[in-house]
Amino acid sequence: MIDNIGFIHEKIEIKMLILFVMRRLPEPVALEVLTELAMCDEGISYFDVTDCILKLVETKHLHLSDGMYALTAKGERNGEILEENLPYSVKSKAEDLTAKVRAAMGRNAMIKTNRTEKDSNGYSVALSLSDGVGEILSMEIFAINEKQADKLEKGFRKNAEEIYHSVMKLIIGKS
């Protein structure tokens, strides 16, 4: 029999790691994201992580709403107290992984899309980009159907910064 590799072996350590990860995220996350972030140590299995997440919900350290997990005040307090017990290498790896997710969450928070149906004649699709201080680009585009509205929203989310720079270039006239 091969011993577990990695630094994390006990469920209490996995729970501490989950709280550590959640304390570094600015908003609730889906189970897939949380499990991926928490499995940053080779000694942790998917089943142990999901079991620990459920236990943290039961003990009110995490809150589950609409498929998204959020840290509660109790989880914040206990996570802060316990995180010093985690090995440095595990915390460092978890920090690196959560930094990437935080960056993506920050970008997504600055891009807004919304659609309004126009009396069965299509959709008005509102698209906007913020710089974190205020809105820097806002436009409304007509879509002839829901499929086109979806494409507009997805395309804007994927290319918002490039769209902004292209519009600026076209308006200002610089290449």
HELIX and SHEET records of a PDB file:
HELIX    1   1 LYS A   11  ARG A   23  1                                  13    
HELIX    2   2 LEU A   31  ALA A   38  1                                   8    
HELIX    3   3 TYR A   46  GLU A   58  1                                  13    
HELIX    4   4 ALA A   73  LEU A   82  1                                  10    
HELIX    5   5 GLU A   83  ASN A   85  5                                   3    
HELIX    6   6 TYR A   88  MET A  110  1                                  23    
HELIX    7   7 GLU A  146  ILE A  172  1                                  27    
SHEET    1   A 3 VAL A  29  ALA A  30  0                                        
SHEET    2   A 3 MET A  68  LEU A  71 -1                                        
SHEET    3   A 3 LEU A  62  SER A  65 -1                                        
SHEET    1   B 3 ILE A 111  GLU A 117  0                                        
SHEET    2   B 3 TYR A 123  SER A 130 -1                                        
SHEET    3   B 3 GLU A 135  ALA A 143 -1                                        
END                                                                             
